[in-house]
């Protein structure tokens, strides 16, 4: 693999023509997907327009160092998605740890936007990445926060989403013969 001509540099093509170069050997050691793309398909660039520059930088830095210093609320979704897409399992686990830590910091004094971030990320993770464990974590946490129980908004938001999801699942199952 190391002798592959495409292992010199890998370019991530971002929005607005931005490009970030990274060492594909290091990325390949972390990602079987990147290894396959660079070794067998000889790709030297990847379209990453769906991800923010901050998230791509965080992903690359984490791959180089094994540390996730730059993960934050603003880039969590993209870093988690990149980790899942490129099958960097240890980074997916770190993203989950970050999310659990975020949930642990929520309290009765948490702002509405902090609570909404937790719920929206759980919903996104369930719908896009099929990660049910995130939804269970947020429901459990939200039920412990008294102003959330009193307000009911977040629980109603989750209830509506879950009921729509179950209806969609039932329709898919019926249509596919399960």
C-alpha positions as CSV (number, residue, x, y, z in Angstrom):
1,X,0.0,0.0,0.0
2,X,2.7,2.5,0.9
3,X,4.1,2.3,-2.6
4,X,0.9,3.4,-4.2
5,X,1.5,6.4,-6.4
6,X,-1.5,8.2,-5.0
7,X,-0.3,8.1,-1.4
8,X,1.7,11.3,-1.6
9,X,-1.1,13.7,-0.9
10,X,-4.9,13.6,-0.8
11,X,-6.8,16.7,-1.5
12,X,-10.2,17.4,0.1
13,X,-12.2,19.6,-2.2
14,X,-14.5,21.9,-0.2
15,X,-17.1,24.5,-1.0
16,X,-16.1,27.6,-2.8
17,X,-13.1,26.0,-4.3
18,X,-11.2,25.6,-1.0
19,X,-8.8,22.7,-0.9
20,X,-7.1,20.9,2.0
21,X,-4.2,18.6,1.5
22,X,-3.5,15.7,3.8
23,X,-1.2,12.7,3.8
24,X,-3.2,9.8,2.5
25,X,-0.9,7.2,4.2
26,X,-1.8,8.6,7.6
27,X,-5.5,8.8,6.7
28,X,-5.4,5.3,5.3
29,X,-4.1,3.9,8.6
30,X,-7.2,5.3,10.2
31,X,-9.8,4.7,7.5
32,X,-10.3,1.5,5.4
33,X,-12.4,3.6,3.1
34,X,-9.7,6.1,2.3
35,X,-7.2,3.2,2.0
36,X,-9.5,1.6,-0.6
37,X,-10.0,4.9,-2.5
38,X,-6.3,5.8,-2.6
39,X,-4.7,2.3,-2.9
40,X,-7.0,0.5,-5.3
41,X,-8.8,3.3,-7.1
42,X,-5.8,5.6,-7.0
43,X,-7.8,8.7,-6.1
44,X,-5.8,11.8,-5.2
45,X,-8.8,14.0,-4.3
46,X,-12.1,13.6,-2.6
47,X,-15.2,15.8,-2.9
48,X,-16.0,17.0,0.6
49,X,-18.3,19.9,-0.2
50,X,-20.9,18.6,2.3
51,X,-18.5,19.2,5.2
52,X,-17.3,22.4,6.8
53,X,-13.6,23.3,6.6
54,X,-13.5,23.2,10.4
55,X,-14.8,19.7,10.4
56,X,-12.4,18.5,7.7
57,X,-9.5,20.1,9.7
58,X,-10.7,18.4,12.9
59,X,-11.0,15.0,11.1
60,X,-7.5,15.3,9.6
61,X,-5.9,16.5,12.8
62,X,-7.6,13.7,14.7
63,X,-6.3,11.2,12.2
64,X,-2.8,12.5,12.5
65,X,-2.6,12.8,16.3
66,X,-5.2,10.4,17.6
67,X,-6.6,13.3,19.6
68,X,-9.9,15.1,19.1
69,X,-9.0,18.6,20.4
70,X,-11.0,20.7,17.9
71,X,-14.4,18.9,18.3
72,X,-17.1,21.3,19.3
73,X,-20.8,21.9,19.1
74,X,-20.3,23.7,15.7
75,X,-18.5,20.9,13.9
76,X,-19.8,17.8,15.8
77,X,-22.3,16.8,13.2
78,X,-19.9,17.0,10.3
79,X,-17.0,15.3,12.1
80,X,-19.3,12.5,13.3
81,X,-20.7,12.1,9.7
82,X,-17.2,12.1,8.2
83,X,-16.0,9.5,10.8
84,X,-19.0,7.3,9.9
85,X,-18.6,7.7,6.1
86,X,-14.9,6.9,6.2
87,X,-15.3,4.2,8.9
88,X,-13.0,5.7,11.4
89,X,-14.5,3.8,14.2
90,X,-12.3,5.2,17.0
91,X,-13.4,8.7,16.0
92,X,-17.0,7.7,15.9
93,X,-16.6,6.5,19.5
94,X,-14.9,9.8,20.4
95,X,-17.8,11.7,18.9
96,X,-20.2,9.7,20.9
97,X,-18.2,10.4,24.1
98,X,-18.3,14.1,23.2
99,X,-22.1,14.0,22.8
100,X,-22.6,12.1,26.1
101,X,-20.4,14.6,27.9
102,X,-22.4,17.4,26.4
103,X,-25.6,15.7,27.6
104,X,-24.1,15.3,31.1
105,X,-23.5,19.0,31.3
106,X,-27.2,19.8,30.6
107,X,-29.2,20.9,33.6
108,X,-32.2,22.9,34.7
109,X,-30.2,26.0,33.9
110,X,-29.3,25.0,30.4
111,X,-30.5,27.4,27.7
112,X,-33.3,26.4,25.3
113,X,-30.7,26.4,22.4
114,X,-28.5,24.0,24.3
115,X,-31.4,21.6,24.8
116,X,-32.5,22.0,21.3
117,X,-29.0,21.2,20.0
118,X,-29.0,18.0,22.0
119,X,-32.4,17.0,20.6
120,X,-31.7,18.0,17.0
121,X,-28.4,16.2,16.9
122,X,-30.1,13.0,18.3
123,X,-32.8,13.3,15.6
124,X,-30.2,13.9,12.9
125,X,-28.1,11.0,14.0
126,X,-31.1,8.7,14.0
127,X,-32.5,9.8,10.7
128,X,-29.2,10.2,8.8
129,X,-26.8,7.7,10.4
130,X,-29.4,5.3,11.9
131,X,-27.8,5.7,15.4
132,X,-30.7,4.9,17.7
133,X,-28.4,5.0,20.8
134,X,-28.1,8.8,20.6
135,X,-31.8,9.2,20.7
136,X,-32.2,7.0,23.8
137,X,-29.5,9.0,25.5
138,X,-31.1,12.4,24.9
139,X,-34.6,11.2,25.9
140,X,-33.2,9.8,29.1
141,X,-31.4,13.1,29.9
142,X,-34.3,15.3,28.9
143,X,-36.6,13.4,31.3
144,X,-34.3,14.3,34.2
145,X,-34.3,18.0,33.5
146,X,-37.3,19.6,35.3
147,X,-37.7,22.6,33.1
148,X,-37.9,20.4,30.0
149,X,-40.5,18.2,31.7
150,X,-42.4,21.4,32.6
151,X,-42.0,23.1,29.2
152,X,-42.8,19.9,27.3
153,X,-41.5,21.3,24.0
154,X,-38.5,19.0,23.6
155,X,-40.5,15.9,24.6
156,X,-43.2,16.9,22.2
157,X,-40.7,17.5,19.5
158,X,-39.2,14.0,20.1
159,X,-42.6,12.4,20.3
160,X,-43.8,13.8,17.0
161,X,-40.5,12.8,15.3
162,X,-40.6,9.3,16.7
163,X,-44.2,8.7,15.8
164,X,-43.5,9.9,12.2
165,X,-40.4,7.6,12.1
166,X,-42.4,4.6,13.2
167,X,-45.1,5.2,10.7
168,X,-42.5,5.5,7.9
169,X,-40.8,2.3,9.2
170,X,-44.2,0.4,9.1
171,X,-44.9,1.6,5.6
172,X,-41.4,0.5,4.4
173,X,-41.8,-2.9,6.0
174,X,-45.3,-3.4,4.5
175,X,-44.0,-2.3,1.1
176,X,-41.0,-4.6,1.3
177,X,-42.9,-7.6,2.5
178,X,-41.5,-7.8,6.1
